[in-house]
Amino acid sequence: MCAGVLQVGRERILGEVRKRIEESHYLDIKRLKTNVTAPRTLLLRSAQWIRKINSNISADNTRLLVSKVIPDTKAIISHIIEDAFPSKVDGEGDVEVELVFSNEEADCRLESTWEAAGIKRPARVRGQPANLPWPTNTLIENTLNSTPLHLVTSTLGELPDPIEKSEFKCQVTRRPLFIAGRYLKYDRDCPQTPWIMNNIRMGTSSVQEEIISPLLTTFFPNGAPRKAPSIHETGEPPAKRQKIHIPEAEEVMQGLYGIKFHSAGREDIDVRMFGSGRPFMLEIPEPALFYWDDEQLRKLEEMVNVREGAAEVVPGSFKTVSYEHFATLAEASESKQKKYRCVVWIAKDVHHIKERLCKSEIEITQKTPLRVLHRRSALDRTKTIHSMEVVDVVNAHWVVLDVVTSAGAYVKEFINGDRGRTYPSVASICGCPADILQLDVLDVYCDL
Protein backbone atom coordinates (compact mmCIF):
# COMPACT_ATOMS: atom_id res chain seq x y z
CA MET A 1 0.00 0.00 0.00
CA CYS A 2 2.90 2.43 0.69
CA ALA A 3 4.12 1.95 -2.91
CA GLY A 4 7.49 0.74 -1.67
CA VAL A 5 8.40 3.93 0.22
CA LEU A 6 8.86 2.33 3.66
CA GLN A 7 10.74 -0.65 2.21
CA VAL A 8 13.63 1.66 1.34
CA GLY A 9 14.68 1.42 4.96
CA ARG A 10 15.69 3.83 7.68
CA GLU A 11 19.45 3.30 7.40
CA ARG A 12 19.55 3.82 3.65
CA ILE A 13 17.56 7.04 3.89
CA LEU A 14 19.68 8.41 6.73
CA GLY A 15 22.90 7.36 5.01
CA GLU A 16 22.02 9.30 1.89
CA VAL A 17 20.90 12.35 3.89
CA ARG A 18 24.13 12.40 5.94
CA LYS A 19 26.19 12.08 2.75
CA ARG A 20 24.44 15.03 1.11
CA ILE A 21 24.78 17.18 4.23
CA GLU A 22 28.51 16.47 4.42
CA GLU A 23 28.93 17.35 0.74
CA SER A 24 27.12 20.65 1.25
CA HIS A 25 29.87 22.09 3.52
CA TYR A 26 27.31 24.07 5.55
CA LEU A 27 28.99 25.15 8.79
CA ASP A 28 26.09 26.17 11.07
CA ILE A 29 23.06 23.96 10.49
CA LYS A 30 20.53 24.65 13.24
CA ARG A 31 17.17 23.89 11.66
CA LEU A 32 16.19 21.35 9.03
CA LYS A 33 13.15 21.32 6.82
CA THR A 34 12.00 18.12 5.14
CA ASN A 35 10.16 17.88 1.85
CA VAL A 36 8.99 14.42 0.76
CA THR A 37 7.51 13.65 -2.66
CA ALA A 38 5.59 10.36 -2.65
CA PRO A 39 5.30 8.02 -5.66
CA ARG A 40 2.49 8.83 -8.06
CA THR A 41 1.02 5.36 -7.61
CA LEU A 42 0.52 5.83 -3.86
CA LEU A 43 -2.93 7.46 -3.97
CA LEU A 44 -4.41 5.03 -6.46
CA ARG A 45 -2.98 1.97 -4.73
CA SER A 46 -4.38 3.22 -1.42
CA ALA A 47 -7.89 3.64 -2.82
CA GLN A 48 -7.79 0.22 -4.46
CA TRP A 49 -6.43 -1.48 -1.32
CA ILE A 50 -9.12 0.08 0.85
CA ARG A 51 -11.86 -1.05 -1.56
CA LYS A 52 -10.33 -4.53 -1.74
CA ILE A 53 -10.13 -4.93 2.03
CA ASN A 54 -13.66 -3.69 2.64
CA SER A 55 -15.90 -3.27 -0.37
CA ASN A 56 -18.72 -2.01 1.84
CA ILE A 57 -16.86 1.07 3.05
CA SER A 58 -18.53 4.28 1.96
CA ALA A 59 -17.05 6.47 -0.75
CA ASP A 60 -16.67 9.40 1.64
CA ASN A 61 -14.82 7.31 4.21
CA THR A 62 -12.58 5.89 1.51
CA ARG A 63 -11.66 9.37 0.31
CA LEU A 64 -11.04 10.43 3.91
CA LEU A 65 -8.65 7.53 4.44
CA VAL A 66 -6.92 8.12 1.10
CA SER A 67 -6.46 11.83 1.88
CA LYS A 68 -4.39 10.86 4.93
CA VAL A 69 -2.08 8.42 3.14
CA ILE A 70 0.39 10.87 1.63
CA PRO A 71 0.62 13.18 4.71
CA ASP A 72 1.07 10.14 6.98
CA THR A 73 3.75 8.64 4.72
CA LYS A 74 5.61 11.96 4.59
CA ALA A 75 5.33 12.29 8.37
CA ILE A 76 6.93 8.86 8.89
CA ILE A 77 9.90 9.80 6.69
CA SER A 78 10.22 13.20 8.41
CA HIS A 79 10.24 11.56 11.85
CA ILE A 80 13.03 9.23 10.74
CA ILE A 81 15.19 12.26 9.90
CA GLU A 82 14.12 14.20 12.99
CA ASP A 83 15.06 11.35 15.34
CA ALA A 84 18.52 11.01 13.78
CA PHE A 85 19.67 14.64 13.72
CA PRO A 86 20.14 17.00 16.66
CA SER A 87 19.05 19.97 14.53
CA LYS A 88 15.48 21.08 14.99
CA VAL A 89 13.23 19.88 12.17
CA ASP A 90 10.42 22.27 11.32
CA GLY A 91 8.79 24.06 8.41
CA GLU A 92 11.08 27.09 8.70
CA GLY A 93 14.46 25.38 8.54
CA ASP A 94 17.33 27.09 6.75
CA VAL A 95 18.42 23.76 5.24
CA GLU A 96 15.94 21.69 3.25
CA VAL A 97 16.27 17.93 2.91
CA GLU A 98 14.26 16.90 -0.13
CA LEU A 99 13.45 13.26 -0.82
CA VAL A 100 11.71 12.16 -4.01
CA PHE A 101 10.42 8.58 -4.08
CA SER A 102 9.49 6.91 -7.35
CA ASN A 103 9.24 3.55 -9.08
CA GLU A 104 9.86 3.76 -12.80
CA GLU A 105 8.22 0.44 -13.65
CA ALA A 106 5.08 1.17 -11.61
CA ASP A 107 4.88 4.71 -13.01
CA CYS A 108 5.03 3.38 -16.58
CA ARG A 109 2.23 0.91 -15.81
CA LEU A 110 0.22 3.71 -14.24
CA GLU A 111 0.60 5.95 -17.27
CA SER A 112 -0.31 3.14 -19.68
CA THR A 113 -3.36 2.20 -17.63
CA TRP A 114 -4.46 5.80 -17.44
CA GLU A 115 -4.22 6.25 -21.21
CA ALA A 116 -6.00 2.94 -21.83
CA ALA A 117 -8.88 4.25 -19.74
CA GLY A 118 -9.28 7.08 -22.24
CA ILE A 119 -7.79 9.81 -20.03
CA LYS A 120 -5.50 11.71 -22.38
CA ARG A 121 -2.32 13.52 -21.48
CA PRO A 122 -2.89 17.28 -21.72
CA ALA A 123 -1.15 19.22 -24.45
CA ARG A 124 2.32 20.40 -23.56
CA VAL A 125 2.39 24.01 -22.49
CA ARG A 126 5.02 26.12 -24.18
CA GLY A 127 8.17 26.24 -22.09
CA GLN A 128 7.41 23.06 -20.15
CA PRO A 129 10.02 20.27 -20.10
CA ALA A 130 9.28 17.28 -22.30
CA ASN A 131 8.19 14.02 -20.66
CA LEU A 132 6.80 15.54 -17.49
CA PRO A 133 5.51 12.89 -15.06
CA TRP A 134 1.88 12.10 -15.84
CA PRO A 135 -0.65 11.61 -14.40
CA THR A 136 0.28 13.90 -11.54
CA ASN A 137 -0.68 13.31 -7.91
CA THR A 138 -3.07 16.25 -8.19
CA LEU A 139 -4.83 14.73 -11.21
CA ILE A 140 -5.11 11.36 -9.47
CA GLU A 141 -6.52 12.97 -6.32
CA ASN A 142 -9.03 15.03 -8.33
CA THR A 143 -10.10 11.91 -10.22
CA LEU A 144 -10.64 10.00 -6.99
CA ASN A 145 -12.69 12.88 -5.61
CA SER A 146 -14.87 13.24 -8.70
CA THR A 147 -15.29 9.64 -9.88
CA PRO A 148 -17.45 7.02 -8.14
CA LEU A 149 -14.95 4.77 -6.43
CA HIS A 150 -16.49 1.53 -7.72
CA LEU A 151 -15.67 2.81 -11.21
CA VAL A 152 -12.04 3.50 -10.37
CA THR A 153 -11.17 -0.20 -10.19
CA SER A 154 -13.30 -1.18 -13.17
CA THR A 155 -11.94 1.68 -15.28
CA LEU A 156 -8.28 1.60 -14.28
CA GLY A 157 -7.96 -2.10 -13.69
CA GLU A 158 -7.38 -4.30 -10.72
CA LEU A 159 -4.83 -3.69 -7.99
CA PRO A 160 -1.30 -3.45 -9.45
CA ASP A 161 1.33 -5.97 -8.47
CA PRO A 162 3.02 -5.26 -5.14
CA ILE A 163 5.95 -2.84 -5.29
CA GLU A 164 8.89 -4.28 -3.42
CA LYS A 165 10.89 -1.08 -3.08
CA SER A 166 10.81 2.48 -4.41
CA GLU A 167 13.85 4.30 -5.62
CA PHE A 168 14.59 7.67 -4.10
CA LYS A 169 16.73 10.71 -4.71
CA CYS A 170 18.00 13.07 -2.04
CA GLN A 171 18.95 16.71 -2.35
CA VAL A 172 20.10 19.07 0.39
CA THR A 173 19.85 22.80 -0.24
CA ARG A 174 20.01 25.93 1.85
CA ARG A 175 17.67 28.83 1.38
CA PRO A 176 19.32 32.12 0.45
CA LEU A 177 20.70 34.45 3.08
CA PHE A 178 19.47 38.05 2.82
CA ILE A 179 21.55 40.90 4.22
CA ALA A 180 20.26 44.47 3.99
CA GLY A 181 22.27 47.65 4.36
CA ARG A 182 22.96 51.10 2.90
CA TYR A 183 25.81 52.11 0.65
CA LEU A 184 27.69 55.31 -0.22
CA LYS A 185 29.36 55.96 -3.57
CA TYR A 186 32.24 58.39 -4.09
CA ASP A 187 33.34 57.78 -7.68
CA ARG A 188 31.82 59.41 -10.77
CA ASP A 189 32.93 56.50 -12.94
CA CYS A 190 31.21 53.68 -11.06
CA PRO A 191 27.82 52.19 -12.01
CA GLN A 192 25.67 50.46 -9.43
CA THR A 193 25.97 47.06 -11.12
CA PRO A 194 28.49 45.77 -13.72
CA TRP A 195 27.78 47.56 -16.99
CA ILE A 196 28.94 45.91 -20.20
CA MET A 197 28.09 47.57 -23.51
CA ASN A 198 29.26 46.18 -26.88
CA ASN A 199 31.48 43.84 -24.88
CA ILE A 200 33.28 46.85 -23.40
CA ARG A 201 33.19 47.49 -19.68
CA MET A 202 31.83 50.88 -18.66
CA GLY A 203 33.34 52.36 -15.50
CA THR A 204 36.22 51.24 -13.36
CA SER A 205 34.21 48.96 -11.09
CA SER A 206 30.65 48.79 -9.70
CA VAL A 207 28.98 49.23 -6.33
CA GLN A 208 27.91 45.59 -6.45
CA GLU A 209 31.49 44.37 -6.91
CA GLU A 210 32.92 46.80 -4.36
CA ILE A 211 30.59 45.40 -1.68
CA ILE A 212 30.45 41.72 -2.61
CA SER A 213 34.05 40.91 -3.63
CA PRO A 214 35.59 41.33 -0.12
CA LEU A 215 32.95 39.01 1.37
CA LEU A 216 33.17 36.03 -0.99
CA THR A 217 35.68 33.99 1.03
CA THR A 218 33.60 34.56 4.18
CA PHE A 219 30.32 33.38 2.67
CA PHE A 220 31.99 30.62 0.62
CA PRO A 221 35.20 29.41 2.33
CA ASN A 222 35.23 26.34 0.06
CA GLY A 223 34.85 28.28 -3.17
CA ALA A 224 31.84 28.96 -5.39
CA PRO A 225 28.61 27.32 -4.21
CA ARG A 226 27.64 24.18 -6.06
CA LYS A 227 24.58 24.19 -8.26
CA ALA A 228 23.15 20.70 -8.10
CA PRO A 229 20.71 19.66 -10.84
CA SER A 230 17.12 19.51 -9.69
CA ILE A 231 16.04 16.03 -8.65
CA HIS A 232 12.70 16.75 -10.32
CA GLU A 233 14.19 17.26 -13.78
CA THR A 234 13.13 14.69 -16.36
CA GLY A 235 13.36 14.58 -20.12
CA GLU A 236 14.46 17.53 -22.15
CA PRO A 237 14.89 20.95 -20.58
CA PRO A 238 12.26 23.58 -21.41
CA ALA A 239 12.73 25.55 -24.58
CA LYS A 240 14.21 28.93 -23.80
CA ARG A 241 14.64 32.06 -25.77
CA GLN A 242 18.18 32.14 -27.15
CA LYS A 243 20.42 34.29 -25.02
CA ILE A 244 23.12 36.58 -26.30
CA HIS A 245 26.30 35.52 -24.53
CA ILE A 246 28.57 38.36 -23.49
CA PRO A 247 31.84 36.79 -22.26
CA GLU A 248 32.93 39.83 -20.26
CA ALA A 249 29.56 40.14 -18.49
CA GLU A 250 29.40 36.40 -17.76
CA GLU A 251 32.92 36.46 -16.33
CA VAL A 252 32.06 39.35 -14.01
CA MET A 253 28.89 37.70 -12.71
CA GLN A 254 30.57 34.30 -12.25
CA GLY A 255 33.20 36.06 -10.18
CA LEU A 256 30.46 37.20 -7.79
CA TYR A 257 29.35 33.57 -7.19
CA GLY A 258 25.74 34.29 -8.10
CA ILE A 259 25.14 36.82 -5.31
CA LYS A 260 22.30 39.12 -6.35
CA PHE A 261 22.24 42.82 -5.58
CA HIS A 262 18.84 44.52 -5.04
CA SER A 263 18.46 48.22 -4.27
CA ALA A 264 15.86 50.94 -3.71
CA GLY A 265 16.46 52.65 -7.05
CA ARG A 266 19.79 53.51 -8.62
CA GLU A 267 21.90 56.51 -9.53
CA ASP A 268 23.63 57.12 -12.87
CA ILE A 269 27.26 56.10 -13.30
CA ASP A 270 28.44 59.74 -12.92
CA VAL A 271 26.34 60.49 -9.82
CA ARG A 272 27.72 60.14 -6.31
CA MET A 273 25.69 58.89 -3.30
CA PHE A 274 26.05 60.57 0.12
CA GLY A 275 23.99 61.14 3.28
CA SER A 276 22.51 58.11 5.01
CA GLY A 277 23.14 55.99 1.89
CA ARG A 278 20.94 54.08 -0.52
CA PRO A 279 19.18 50.97 0.84
CA PHE A 280 20.17 47.68 -0.76
CA MET A 281 19.93 43.95 -0.11
CA LEU A 282 22.26 41.06 -0.92
CA GLU A 283 20.73 37.70 -1.85
CA ILE A 284 23.37 35.04 -1.14
CA PRO A 285 22.70 31.51 -2.45
CA GLU A 286 23.88 28.44 -0.56
CA PRO A 287 25.97 30.30 2.07
CA ALA A 288 28.26 28.23 4.28
CA LEU A 289 27.28 30.43 7.23
CA PHE A 290 23.63 31.39 7.65
CA TYR A 291 23.35 32.83 11.16
CA TRP A 292 25.01 36.21 11.84
CA ASP A 293 24.94 38.29 15.02
CA ASP A 294 25.51 42.06 15.21
CA GLU A 295 29.21 41.73 15.98
CA GLN A 296 29.79 39.50 12.95
CA LEU A 297 27.83 41.87 10.70
CA ARG A 298 29.97 44.81 11.87
CA LYS A 299 33.07 42.81 10.85
CA LEU A 300 31.57 42.28 7.41
CA GLU A 301 31.13 46.04 7.06
CA GLU A 302 34.76 46.56 8.06
CA MET A 303 35.90 44.05 5.43
CA VAL A 304 34.16 46.13 2.75
CA ASN A 305 35.19 49.57 4.00
CA VAL A 306 38.84 48.83 4.73
CA ARG A 307 39.54 48.81 0.99
CA GLU A 308 38.63 52.51 0.58
CA GLY A 309 37.26 51.88 -2.88
CA ALA A 310 34.64 53.60 -5.00
CA ALA A 311 31.84 52.58 -2.61
CA GLU A 312 31.40 51.57 1.01
CA VAL A 313 28.74 50.31 3.40
CA VAL A 314 27.27 52.73 5.93
CA PRO A 315 28.63 51.52 9.31
CA GLY A 316 25.95 49.85 11.42
CA SER A 317 23.55 49.34 8.51
CA PHE A 318 24.08 45.61 7.85
CA LYS A 319 21.28 43.40 9.17
CA THR A 320 19.87 40.00 8.25
CA VAL A 321 16.37 40.11 6.80
CA SER A 322 13.84 37.76 5.24
CA TYR A 323 12.73 37.48 1.62
CA GLU A 324 9.76 39.74 2.43
CA HIS A 325 12.23 42.63 2.71
CA PHE A 326 12.52 42.53 -1.08
CA ALA A 327 8.93 43.77 -1.40
CA THR A 328 9.64 46.50 1.17
CA LEU A 329 12.69 47.55 -0.84
CA ALA A 330 10.69 47.67 -4.07
CA GLU A 331 7.94 49.68 -2.39
CA ALA A 332 10.48 52.12 -0.98
CA SER A 333 11.96 52.68 -4.44
CA GLU A 334 8.49 53.84 -5.61
CA SER A 335 7.55 56.00 -2.62
CA LYS A 336 10.76 57.54 -1.23
CA GLN A 337 11.92 61.13 -1.55
CA LYS A 338 15.47 62.01 -2.60
CA LYS A 339 17.57 65.09 -2.09
CA TYR A 340 20.03 66.14 -4.82
CA ARG A 341 22.76 68.73 -5.16
CA CYS A 342 23.13 70.08 -8.69
CA VAL A 343 25.84 72.26 -10.23
CA VAL A 344 23.92 74.12 -12.92
CA TRP A 345 24.77 76.44 -15.82
CA ILE A 346 22.16 79.03 -16.80
CA ALA A 347 22.38 81.25 -19.88
CA LYS A 348 20.95 84.32 -18.14
CA ASP A 349 22.59 86.20 -15.29
CA VAL A 350 21.71 84.20 -12.18
CA HIS A 351 21.62 87.30 -9.99
CA HIS A 352 18.59 88.59 -11.90
CA ILE A 353 16.55 85.37 -11.69
CA LYS A 354 17.67 83.89 -8.38
CA GLU A 355 14.20 84.23 -6.86
CA ARG A 356 12.71 82.04 -9.58
CA LEU A 357 14.92 79.16 -8.47
CA CYS A 358 13.38 78.93 -4.99
CA LYS A 359 10.27 76.81 -5.45
CA SER A 360 8.27 74.16 -3.59
CA GLU A 361 5.72 71.51 -4.53
CA ILE A 362 6.05 71.82 -8.30
CA GLU A 363 4.22 69.14 -10.27
CA ILE A 364 6.07 68.25 -13.47
CA THR A 365 5.32 66.00 -16.42
CA GLN A 366 8.20 63.99 -17.86
CA LYS A 367 8.27 61.98 -21.03
CA THR A 368 10.80 59.15 -21.02
CA PRO A 369 14.16 60.96 -21.46
CA LEU A 370 15.81 60.73 -24.87
CA ARG A 371 18.99 59.33 -23.29
CA VAL A 372 17.18 56.22 -21.99
CA LEU A 373 14.41 55.93 -24.56
CA HIS A 374 16.21 53.03 -26.28
CA ARG A 375 15.76 50.85 -23.18
CA ARG A 376 12.68 52.28 -21.42
CA SER A 377 9.03 52.41 -22.39
CA ALA A 378 7.82 55.70 -23.87
CA LEU A 379 5.57 57.00 -21.08
CA ASP A 380 4.40 60.27 -19.58
CA ARG A 381 5.19 60.44 -15.86
CA THR A 382 3.89 62.93 -13.33
CA LYS A 383 6.43 63.70 -10.58
CA THR A 384 6.76 66.25 -7.81
CA ILE A 385 9.60 68.64 -7.02
CA HIS A 386 9.01 69.07 -3.29
CA SER A 387 11.54 71.86 -2.92
CA MET A 388 14.26 73.71 -4.83
CA GLU A 389 16.61 76.24 -3.30
CA VAL A 390 19.81 78.06 -4.20
CA VAL A 391 22.74 76.95 -2.07
CA ASP A 392 25.46 79.03 -3.73
CA VAL A 393 25.83 81.44 -6.63
CA VAL A 394 29.28 80.73 -8.05
CA ASN A 395 29.18 83.52 -10.68
CA ALA A 396 26.75 85.09 -13.12
CA HIS A 397 26.03 81.80 -14.91
CA TRP A 398 26.84 79.05 -12.41
CA VAL A 399 24.67 78.13 -9.44
CA VAL A 400 24.42 75.28 -6.94
CA LEU A 401 20.87 74.01 -6.31
CA ASP A 402 19.47 71.59 -3.74
CA VAL A 403 16.41 69.77 -5.07
CA VAL A 404 14.10 67.35 -3.22
CA THR A 405 12.04 65.15 -5.56
CA SER A 406 9.57 62.29 -5.48
CA ALA A 407 10.77 58.82 -6.43
CA GLY A 408 11.55 58.23 -10.08
CA ALA A 409 12.04 61.85 -11.12
CA TYR A 410 14.70 62.44 -13.78
CA VAL A 411 16.66 65.33 -12.25
CA LYS A 412 19.00 65.97 -15.17
CA GLU A 413 15.98 66.42 -17.44
CA PHE A 414 14.27 68.64 -14.86
CA ILE A 415 17.24 70.98 -15.20
CA ASN A 416 17.71 71.07 -18.98
CA GLY A 417 14.12 70.36 -20.04
CA ASP A 418 15.14 67.52 -22.38
CA ARG A 419 14.08 69.54 -25.46
CA GLY A 420 10.69 70.24 -23.96
CA ARG A 421 9.97 66.66 -22.90
CA THR A 422 10.03 67.70 -19.22
CA TYR A 423 7.82 70.61 -18.22
CA PRO A 424 8.16 72.74 -16.27
CA SER A 425 11.95 72.64 -15.92
CA VAL A 426 14.67 74.97 -14.66
CA ALA A 427 15.22 75.98 -18.28
CA SER A 428 11.54 76.89 -18.76
CA ILE A 429 11.31 78.60 -15.36
CA CYS A 430 14.33 80.79 -16.19
CA GLY A 431 13.22 81.32 -19.78
CA CYS A 432 16.61 80.38 -21.19
CA PRO A 433 18.84 77.33 -21.83
CA ALA A 434 20.13 75.54 -18.72
CA ASP A 435 22.27 72.48 -18.22
CA ILE A 436 23.71 70.39 -15.40
CA LEU A 437 27.42 69.80 -14.88
CA GLN A 438 27.45 67.65 -11.75
CA LEU A 439 24.83 65.79 -9.74
CA ASP A 440 25.04 64.18 -6.31
CA VAL A 441 22.43 62.36 -4.22
CA LEU A 442 22.59 63.95 -0.75
CA ASP A 443 20.09 61.58 0.84
CA VAL A 444 17.39 58.97 0.28
CA TYR A 445 14.52 59.40 2.72
CA CYS A 446 12.98 56.05 3.63
CA ASP A 447 12.73 53.95 6.79
CA LEU A 448 14.49 50.68 6.04
C-alpha positions, 0 to 999 in steps of 0.5 A, a space after each residue: 500500500 505504501 508503494 514501496 516507500 517504507 521498504 527503502 529502509 531507515 538506514 539507507 535514507 539516513 545514510 544518503 541524507 548524511 552524505 548530502 549534508 557532508 557534501 554541502 559544507 554548511 557550517 552552522 546547520 541549526 534547523 532542518 526542513 523536510 520535503 517528501 515527494 511520494 510516488 504517483 502510484 501511492 494514492 491510487 494503490 491506497 484507494 484500491 487497497 481500501 476497496 479490496 479490504 472492505 468493499 462495503 466502506 462508503 465512498 466518503 470514508 474511503 476518500 477520507 482515508 486516502 487523503 491521509 495516506 500521503 501526509 502520513 507517509 511523509 510524516 513517517 519519513 520526516 520523523 526518521 530524519 528528525 530522530 537522527 539529527 540534533 538539529 530542529 526539524 520544522 517548516 522554517 528550517 534554513 536547510 531543506 532535505 528533499 526526498 523524491 520517491 518513485 518507481 519507474 516500472 510502476 509509473 510506466 504501468 500507471 501511465 499506460 493504464 491511465 491512457 488505456 482508460 481514455 484519459 489523455 495527457 494534456 497538451 504540452 504548455 510552451 516552455 514546459 520540459 518534455 516528458 513531465 511525469 503524468 498523471 500527476 498526484 493532483 490529477 489522481 486525487 481530483 479523479 478519486 474525488 470526482 469519480 465514483 470509487 467503484 468505477 475506479 477499479 473497473 476503469 483503471 484495472 485491478 490492484 497493481 502488483 506489489 511494489 517491493 521497493 521504491 527508488 529515491 533521490 536526495 537533495 540538500 539545499 540551503 535557502 538564500 541568506 538576505 543581508 540588507 544595508 545602505 551604501 555610499 558611492 564616491 566615484 563618478 565613474 562607477 555604475 551600481 551594477 556591472 555595466 557591459 556595452 558592446 562587450 566593453 566594460 563601462 566604468 572602473 568597477 561597480 557598487 555591487 562588486 565593491 561590496 560583494 568581492 571582499 565578502 566572498 571567502 567569508 560566505 563561501 570558504 570552500 569556493 563557489 557554491 555548487 549548483 546541483 541539478 534539480 532532482 525533479 528534472 526529467 526529459 528535455 529541458 524547457 525551450 528557452 529564448 536564445 540568449 546573447 552571450 557576453 563573455 565579459 559580463 558572464 565572467 564578471 557575474 561568475 566572479 560574484 558567485 551568483 550573489 544578487 544585488 537589489 536596491 531601492 532605485 539607482 543613480 547614474 554612473 556619474 552620480 555620487 551617493 552621500 547622506 545616510 546611503 541608498 538601501 540595498 539587499 544582498 541575496 546570497 545563495 547556498 551560504 556556508 554560514 547562515 546565522 550572523 549576530 551584530 558583531 559579525 555583521 559589523 566585521 563584514 562592514 569593516 571588510 568592505 570599508 577597509 579597501 577605501 574603494 569607489 563605494 562603502 557600506 554605511 557603518 551599522 547598517 548591515 542586518 539580516 532580513 527575510 525574503 519579504 524585505 525585497 517587497 519592502 525595498 521595491 515599495 520604498 523605491 516607488 515612494 521615497 523622496 530624494 535630495 540632490 545637489 546640482 551644479 547648474 549652468 544658466 544662460 541668463 545672469 543668475 543674480 537677476 533670476 535667483 528668486 525664480 529658483 526657490 520653489 516648492 511643490 512643483 508638479 512636473 510632467 516627464 516623457 521618457 528621457 531621450 537618453 534612456 528611450 532606447 531601453 525604457 518604455 515611452 511614457 508620460 510620468 507625473 512627478 513632484 519637485 518638493 523643494 528647490 533652493 539656491 545653495 550658492 551662486 558661483 558667478 553670473 552663470 553658475 549656481 548650486 541648487 538643492 532639489 528634493 524630488 519624489 521617487 523616479 524623477 529624472 533630475 537631469 531632465 528637470 534641469 535642462 528640459 530635455 528639449 521640452 519633454 520635461 515641463 516645467 523645468 529649470 530651463 523653462 522657469 528661467 526662460 533660457 537654456 540651462 544644463 547640469 554639470 554635476 549631480 550628487 544624491 545627498 540623501 534617500 529618505 525612507 525607513 528601512 
